[in-house]
Amino acid sequence: MKLQIDINCDLGESYGAFKIGNDEKIMPHITSANIACGFHAGDPMMMAQTIGLAKKFKVAVGAHPGYPDLLGFGRREMQLTTEEVKNYVIYQASALQGFAKTIGMKLQHVKPHGALYNVAAKDQKLSKAIVDAVKALDRNLIIFAPPKSALSSVASRAGLRVACEVFADRSYNSDGSLVSREQPNSIIHEPRKVVERAAKMVKEGTVLAVNGEVINFGKVHTICVHGDTPSAVELAKALKKGLTKAEVSVKPVSSFI
């Protein structure tokens, strides 16, 4: 059977007078969009605009809820109760659900953003709060999670579909975590290298860590390109073209899991 993969991107991150990324140019080259819901980035106008853009290009949409940390772009860890996390996820995802409904679309998935995603990868209690929120909204929603993470295992045990996600434009530590953005070479900008890494992750389920060790992810369902990376459009375009050339079918993750 032909290999299948989803290409996702974090979009809708502009807000007010501040423009982040280039959503209109990147949208034709992805199959799933993770849309900011106002807590770490985005605003109601941007949510509506991004949902409409996704519909135009037949891209599946998902909520990208984060910590309430607009100044830190959701990349700073916060000390919150599990009840707070659950309600914050419900608040954000249901807001995007509303915008989707107004133009006849449905949410495909939920992908935690930034620090919320990174902490949930290791924290069972935080993962359960996120999963409980998603279950309360719609049990058909897919959870995007790192392979072999606390979030993926908690979501699977709860009966939710899980899309194991890897990052085409980020470097990995030997434990499978992402190299901090504060470190040099944490972001990969060269399209050829991004495509080579992605093809290996899809076909073999492996990637080389920064120390040269091989990380085994297992089955991979979706690959992320960050929308705020300066070369995001170029990377997404090269990724879709390269994977297709490698005989990998690129399509929304809900069509094959």
C-alpha atoms as one frame of an Amber mdcrd trajectory, in Angstrom:
protein
   0.000   0.000   0.000   1.246   3.494  -0.865   2.625   5.480   2.067   0.434
   8.374   3.205   1.312  11.528   5.120  -0.287  14.783   6.192   1.588  18.111
   6.078   0.424  20.516   8.770   1.328  24.106   9.548   0.662  26.509  12.431
  -1.285  29.419  10.930  -3.585  32.316  11.844  -0.952  33.750  14.181  -1.310
  37.401  13.189  -3.410  39.625  15.452  -4.506  43.237  15.412  -1.868  45.267
  13.576   0.783  42.542  13.949   1.405  40.263  10.964   3.092  36.899  11.455
   3.801  34.408   8.672   2.366  34.261   5.159  -0.763  32.126   5.407  -2.094
  32.785   1.916   1.089  31.612   0.203   1.685  28.568   2.396  -1.898  27.224
   2.388  -1.739  25.632  -1.134   1.187  23.449  -0.052  -0.252  21.868   3.123
  -3.123  19.514   3.922  -3.926  20.501   7.528  -3.867  23.903   9.254  -3.478
  24.393  13.005  -5.200  27.702  13.679  -4.300  29.915  16.645  -7.291  30.618
  18.868  -6.421  33.926  20.519  -4.497  32.926  23.644  -0.923  32.769  22.301
  -1.672  34.439  18.955  -4.537  35.179  16.581  -7.804  37.012  17.115 -11.430
  36.612  15.968 -10.841  38.381  12.645  -7.792  36.234  11.894  -9.575  33.022
  12.921 -12.423  33.738  10.487 -10.019  34.739   7.725  -7.810  31.651   8.122
 -10.768  29.264   8.215 -12.037  30.826   4.976  -8.626  30.496   3.367  -8.433
  26.835   4.360 -11.816  26.145   2.807 -10.712  27.819  -0.427  -7.688  25.511
  -0.726  -9.489  22.400   0.628  -7.209  22.212   3.669  -8.440  20.449   6.833
  -8.516  22.626   9.955  -7.730  22.099  13.602  -7.575  24.156  16.784  -4.153
  25.181  18.079  -4.816  26.058  21.734  -1.985  27.397  23.869  -1.216  28.913
  27.235  -2.722  32.392  27.822   0.616  34.031  27.030   0.328  36.479  24.142
   3.552  38.300  25.046   5.549  35.061  25.119   3.814  33.556  22.070   2.785
  30.599  24.235   6.348  29.324  24.408   6.771  29.847  28.158   5.658  27.161
  30.590   2.916  28.223  33.021   1.830  26.720  36.326  -1.877  25.995  35.839
  -4.313  23.561  37.417  -5.629  20.706  35.299  -9.103  22.263  35.490  -7.740
  25.521  34.104  -6.001  23.708  31.245  -9.140  21.741  30.412 -11.317  24.847
  30.341  -8.765  26.889  28.392  -8.637  24.188  25.708 -12.456  23.970  25.560
 -12.682  27.772  25.315 -10.215  28.033  22.447 -11.227  24.976  20.430 -14.946
  25.716  20.692 -14.353  29.277  19.459 -12.701  27.920  16.323 -15.454  25.298
  16.053 -17.940  28.161  15.862 -16.114  29.902  13.039 -15.826  26.619  11.135
 -19.550  25.978  11.508 -20.465  29.351   9.992 -18.891  28.362   6.643 -19.877
  24.700   6.639 -16.590  23.213   7.844 -15.789  20.847  10.708 -12.689  20.683
  12.870 -10.446  17.746  12.059  -8.070  17.908  15.009  -6.652  19.615  18.066
  -2.929  20.273  18.411  -1.647  21.947  21.585   0.719  24.832  20.922   4.249
  25.570  22.092   4.966  25.036  25.774   1.577  23.379  26.325   2.510  20.769
  23.688   6.010  20.254  25.075   4.857  19.822  28.682   1.999  17.497  27.666
   4.532  15.295  25.872   5.863  14.269  29.299   3.071  15.079  31.772   0.234
  12.558  32.154  -1.999  14.882  34.218  -1.713  17.765  31.786  -2.320  15.380
  28.891  -5.470  14.071  30.570  -6.776  17.639  30.961  -6.270  18.263  27.237
  -7.804  14.913  26.275 -10.788  15.437  28.590 -11.426  18.796  26.911 -11.312
  17.274  23.436 -13.600  14.384  24.445 -16.106  16.842  25.912 -16.216  18.782
  22.636 -16.172  16.007  20.032 -14.846  12.449  20.336 -14.239  12.395  16.577
 -11.503  15.022  16.831  -7.955  13.769  16.248  -5.195  14.608  18.719  -1.845
  15.651  17.242   0.919  14.443  19.565   4.620  13.517  19.563   5.281   9.796
  18.955   5.592   7.678  22.125   4.605  10.658  24.301   2.400  10.942  27.368
  -0.140  12.859  25.283  -0.324  10.159  22.599  -0.720   7.333  25.140  -3.347
   9.158  27.222  -5.357  10.053  24.108  -5.162   6.482  22.769  -6.326   5.009
  26.092  -9.252   7.440  26.041 -10.323   6.051  22.663  -9.355   9.078  20.580
  -7.535   8.891  17.272  -3.944  10.064  17.506  -1.830  11.493  14.687   1.836
  11.018  15.559   3.579  14.222  14.557   7.175  14.979  13.633   8.826  18.267
  12.697  10.513  18.743   9.355  12.115  22.073  10.216  13.316  21.415  13.778
  16.322  19.567  15.210  15.872  16.776  17.756  17.646  15.855  20.978  18.539
  12.197  21.527  15.521  11.736  23.864  13.142  12.717  21.049  12.485  16.232
  22.345  12.968  19.309  20.174  16.169  21.302  20.492  15.433  24.606  22.241
  14.919  27.542  19.899  17.531  29.369  21.965  20.180  26.932  20.734  22.023
  27.362  17.416  20.863  25.136  14.551  17.537  24.377  16.270  15.676  25.361
  13.087  16.458  23.827   9.694  16.089  26.275   6.808  17.509  24.310   3.863
  14.678  22.784   1.757  16.758  19.848   0.484  17.679  18.792   4.011  14.088
  19.183   5.223  12.802  16.934   2.404  15.487  14.281   3.017  14.719  14.166
   6.751  10.968  14.068   6.137  11.197  11.211   3.632  13.273   9.195   6.093
  10.826   9.874   8.918   7.874   8.776   6.778   9.490   5.701   5.210  11.619
   4.477   8.117  10.191   6.243  11.164  13.648   7.527  12.115  15.651  10.748
  12.301  19.187  11.662  13.330  19.454  13.589  16.614  21.922  16.471  16.968
  24.430  14.111  18.626  24.245  11.651  15.729  22.083   9.059  17.473  19.182
   7.494  15.571  15.732   8.207  17.035  13.031   5.660  16.221   9.593   7.278
  16.095   7.677   4.337  14.684   4.672   5.137  12.486   4.392   8.817  11.547
   1.101  10.378  10.395   1.748  14.112  10.052   4.720  16.420   9.468   4.785
  20.012  10.709   6.282  23.101   9.134   6.139  26.185  11.357   4.326  29.099
   9.754   6.484  31.720  11.484   9.736  30.267  10.124  11.074  32.825   7.576
  11.479  30.126   4.907   8.143  28.413   5.687   6.578  28.862   2.243   9.653
  27.541   0.467   9.947  24.610   2.886   6.298  23.579   2.599   6.389  23.770
  -1.184   9.577  21.681  -1.365   8.235  19.207   1.196   5.019  18.469  -0.675
   6.813  18.219  -4.010   9.617  16.063  -2.589   7.356  13.612  -0.778   5.112
  13.229  -3.805   8.203  12.516  -5.912   9.208   9.892  -3.319   5.849   8.193
  -3.983   4.264   9.289  -0.715   0.601  10.345  -0.942   0.084  13.736   0.739
  -3.443  14.187   2.129  -5.362  15.292   5.273  -4.701  12.923   8.159  -8.414
  12.243   8.767  -8.551  10.419   5.429  -6.238   7.615   6.523  -6.342   7.157
  10.318
